[in-house]
Amino acid sequence: MDTNDLARQKLAEQRQQEDQREESMRTRSEEELQGSENHLDEEAREHLAQQRQQDDQRQESLLQRSEEEVGL
């Protein structure tokens, strides 16, 4: 396995971990919203939306860096 293959494998593992973490956060957020939807105020909803947006930006940044490192 050459350096590029190792880099691709590592990046794929990082993406998979990030996807799992994001899915876990989404699941928790959805459970929180469903469990206390009537009691959750607008500020909390905005905070959860900001967290999701930050996660999306972080994942996009990771993908861009990964592509740059591998030279795709």
N, C-alpha and C positions, 0 to 999 in steps of 0.2 A: 504494500500500500504506500503510495507516494504522499508527499506533503499536502498536495491539493485534496486528495481523497480523505486524509485525516482531518483537514480543515473543514471540508464539507460535512464529514460525519459529526464533528464537534458542533458545527453550526446547526445541523439538523437536530442534534440532541438539545441544544440551547433553545431552539424554536419550539420543540416539543414540550420542554419544561415550561416555557413562557405560556404556551397555549393551555397547558394543564393548570397553571396558576391563574390565568385569566378566566378559564372556565369555572374554577373553584370560586373565585371572587364573584363572578356573575351569579352562580348558584346561591351563594350566601346572600347577595344583594336581593335576589328574587325572593328568597325565603323570608328575609327581613321585611320586604315590601308586602308579601302575602300575609305574613303572620301578624303584622301590625299596620296594615294598610290604612285603616281608619284613624290611627293615632300618629302616623308619620307625617310630620309637617313639611311644608314646601322647602324649607332650608335643608332638611335631611335629604330630600329627593334630589336637590341640586348638588349636594355634596356627593351622593352616589353617582350622579351623572358625570361630575368632574373626575371622579376616580376612574370611571370607565374610559373617559376621554384620555386621561393620562396613560392608562394601560395601553390603549390603542396607539397613542403616540410613541410610547416606549417600544412596543412591538414593531412598529414601522421603522423606528430608528435602528433597532437591532437588525432587522432585515436589510436595511440599507448598508449598515456597517459590514454585515456578513457578506453581502454581494461584493462590496469593495475589497474586502480581505481576500475573497476567493477569486476576484477578478472577473466576475460574470458581467 
